[in-house]
């Protein structure tokens, strides 16, 4: 019997009114039903907030948060995962407000992949850019550590990123997410988020979608 994993999709946005409609619609148009969405509007000064509210229109799958102060990508991800009751086996999917799922079968593809690879805890994959530039993503080489990919090789673990929630519960957040001044990192949020996730999972429990 096929397991229908539950996905928690986190969408973070700041001044992305030009893209947020395609982003949200790409989620709504998925052919997979077992998901919930948390959207955090990080104090946008354009019409992002209005566009989101018009699109959601009381859709119960969506929780929308309008920040009163800017938190940045990493701070918002922490906040998004604190507003939902999430089980350890639920799968977190990160989708930026200026990105979109490339087709209607993204969640069903992820669900099948996690079901077929019971021990896998993380996924990432290639993407298409609006300008036609190549994706930075590639397969995790077995001889290279996550830290080696940050420098000098360069970051390769990008969209669409997903991971089992139980990894999140194991992270030492004070050590991984805060600087020496006890402030959440304001930049390089993708790296700060995924580095401990990947280190906990390891290469053999990480899936790459080419």
C-alpha positions as CSV (number, residue, x, y, z in Angstrom):
1,X,0.0,0.0,0.0
2,X,1.4,3.4,-1.0
3,X,2.0,5.8,1.9
4,X,0.8,9.3,1.4
5,X,3.4,11.3,3.3
6,X,2.4,14.7,4.6
7,X,4.3,17.7,3.2
8,X,4.7,21.0,5.0
9,X,5.6,23.6,2.4
10,X,7.3,26.7,3.7
11,X,7.1,29.8,1.4
12,X,9.1,32.8,2.5
13,X,8.7,36.0,0.6
14,X,9.8,39.7,0.6
15,X,8.7,42.1,-2.2
16,X,8.0,39.3,-4.7
17,X,4.5,40.4,-6.0
18,X,5.7,39.7,-9.6
19,X,6.3,36.0,-8.8
20,X,4.2,35.0,-5.8
21,X,1.1,34.2,-7.9
22,X,2.9,31.7,-10.0
23,X,4.5,30.3,-6.8
24,X,1.2,29.8,-5.0
25,X,-0.7,28.5,-8.0
26,X,2.1,25.9,-8.6
27,X,1.3,24.5,-5.2
28,X,-2.5,24.6,-5.5
29,X,-2.2,22.8,-8.9
30,X,-0.3,19.8,-7.4
31,X,-1.9,16.5,-8.2
32,X,-1.1,15.4,-4.6
33,X,-3.4,16.4,-1.7
34,X,-1.7,15.7,1.6
35,X,0.1,18.9,2.2
36,X,-0.2,22.1,4.2
37,X,1.5,25.5,3.5
38,X,3.0,28.2,5.7
39,X,3.6,31.5,3.9
40,X,5.5,34.2,5.7
41,X,5.4,37.7,4.2
42,X,8.5,39.4,5.7
43,X,7.3,43.0,5.8
44,X,7.0,43.4,2.0
45,X,6.5,47.1,1.0
46,X,5.0,46.2,-2.4
47,X,1.7,44.4,-3.0
48,X,2.8,40.9,-2.1
49,X,0.5,40.8,0.9
50,X,-2.6,41.7,-1.2
51,X,-1.7,39.2,-3.9
52,X,-1.3,36.4,-1.4
53,X,-4.7,37.1,0.3
54,X,-6.5,37.2,-3.0
55,X,-5.0,33.9,-4.1
56,X,-5.5,32.0,-0.8
57,X,-9.1,33.1,-0.3
58,X,-9.8,31.0,2.8
59,X,-8.0,27.9,1.5
60,X,-7.6,25.9,4.7
61,X,-4.4,24.3,3.5
62,X,-2.7,27.7,3.9
63,X,-1.5,29.5,6.9
64,X,-0.4,33.1,6.1
65,X,1.7,35.2,8.5
66,X,2.4,38.9,7.9
67,X,5.5,39.9,10.0
68,X,5.6,43.2,11.8
69,X,9.4,43.2,11.8
70,X,11.8,41.6,9.3
71,X,13.3,38.3,10.4
72,X,15.2,37.3,7.3
73,X,15.2,33.9,5.6
74,X,16.6,31.7,8.4
75,X,14.5,33.5,11.1
76,X,11.4,33.0,9.1
77,X,12.0,29.3,8.5
78,X,12.4,28.8,12.2
79,X,9.2,30.7,12.8
80,X,7.3,28.8,10.1
81,X,8.1,25.4,11.6
82,X,7.0,26.6,15.1
83,X,3.4,27.5,14.0
84,X,2.3,24.0,12.9
85,X,2.0,20.7,14.8
86,X,4.4,18.6,12.8
87,X,5.1,14.9,13.1
88,X,8.7,13.5,12.9
89,X,7.9,11.7,9.6
90,X,6.3,14.7,7.9
91,X,8.4,16.2,5.1
92,X,9.4,19.9,5.0
93,X,9.6,21.5,1.6
94,X,11.2,24.9,1.1
95,X,9.9,27.0,-1.8
96,X,11.0,30.6,-2.1
97,X,8.3,33.2,-3.0
98,X,10.0,34.0,-6.3
99,X,10.2,30.3,-7.2
100,X,7.6,27.8,-8.3
101,X,7.2,24.0,-8.7
102,X,8.0,23.1,-12.3
103,X,5.0,20.9,-12.8
104,X,2.0,19.4,-11.1
105,X,3.7,16.2,-10.0
106,X,6.5,17.6,-7.7
107,X,4.9,16.4,-4.5
108,X,3.8,13.0,-5.9
109,X,7.3,12.5,-7.2
110,X,8.8,13.3,-3.8
111,X,6.3,11.0,-2.1
112,X,7.2,8.1,-4.4
113,X,10.9,8.8,-3.9
114,X,10.6,8.8,-0.1
115,X,8.5,5.7,-0.2
116,X,10.9,3.8,-2.5
117,X,13.9,4.9,-0.3
118,X,12.7,4.2,3.2
119,X,16.0,5.3,4.8
120,X,16.3,8.6,3.0
121,X,15.8,11.7,5.0
122,X,16.7,14.6,2.6
123,X,16.3,15.6,-1.0
124,X,17.5,18.3,-3.3
125,X,17.7,18.8,-7.0
126,X,18.3,20.8,-10.1
127,X,16.2,23.7,-11.2
128,X,15.5,25.9,-14.2
129,X,16.2,29.6,-14.0
130,X,14.1,32.3,-15.7
131,X,17.2,33.6,-17.4
132,X,18.3,30.2,-18.6
133,X,21.4,29.9,-16.4
134,X,22.5,26.5,-15.4
135,X,21.6,25.1,-12.0
136,X,24.3,25.0,-9.4
137,X,23.2,21.6,-8.1
138,X,25.0,18.3,-8.6
139,X,25.3,14.9,-7.1
140,X,27.0,14.8,-3.7
141,X,30.4,13.2,-4.3
142,X,31.1,10.5,-1.7
143,X,34.6,11.8,-1.1
144,X,33.6,15.3,-0.2
145,X,32.1,16.6,3.1
146,X,29.3,19.2,3.3
147,X,31.8,21.7,4.6
148,X,34.0,21.2,1.6
149,X,31.1,22.1,-0.7
150,X,30.6,25.4,1.0
151,X,34.3,26.4,0.3
152,X,36.1,26.0,-1.9
153,X,34.0,23.8,-4.2
154,X,30.8,25.9,-3.8
155,X,27.2,25.2,-2.6
156,X,25.4,22.5,-4.5
157,X,22.4,21.7,-2.3
158,X,19.6,23.8,-3.7
159,X,15.9,23.6,-4.9
160,X,13.7,21.8,-4.4
161,X,14.9,21.1,-0.9
162,X,13.0,18.7,1.4
163,X,13.8,16.9,4.6
164,X,12.1,14.8,7.3
165,X,11.0,16.9,10.2
166,X,12.8,14.6,12.7
167,X,16.1,16.0,11.5
168,X,15.0,19.5,12.5
169,X,14.3,18.3,16.0
170,X,17.9,17.0,16.3
171,X,19.6,20.3,15.3
172,X,21.5,22.2,18.0
173,X,19.9,25.5,16.8
174,X,21.9,27.7,19.1
175,X,25.1,26.4,17.6
176,X,24.0,26.2,14.0
177,X,21.8,29.3,13.5
178,X,23.2,32.0,15.8
179,X,26.3,34.1,15.4
180,X,28.8,35.1,18.1
181,X,26.6,38.1,19.1
182,X,23.7,35.7,19.7
183,X,21.8,36.8,16.6
184,X,20.3,34.6,14.0
185,X,22.3,34.7,10.8
186,X,20.9,37.4,8.5
187,X,22.5,36.1,5.3
188,X,23.3,32.7,3.7
189,X,20.2,31.3,5.2
190,X,20.1,28.4,2.8
191,X,23.5,27.2,3.9
192,X,22.9,27.7,7.6
193,X,19.6,25.7,7.4
194,X,20.8,22.8,5.2
195,X,24.4,22.3,6.5
196,X,23.3,20.7,9.8
197,X,20.4,18.9,8.1
198,X,22.7,17.3,5.6
199,X,25.4,16.4,8.1
200,X,22.8,14.7,10.3
201,X,21.4,12.7,7.3
202,X,24.7,11.9,5.6
203,X,25.3,11.2,1.9
204,X,23.6,7.8,1.8
205,X,20.3,9.1,3.2
206,X,20.2,12.1,0.8
207,X,18.5,12.0,-2.6
208,X,19.5,14.1,-5.6
209,X,17.0,14.8,-8.4
210,X,18.9,15.6,-11.7
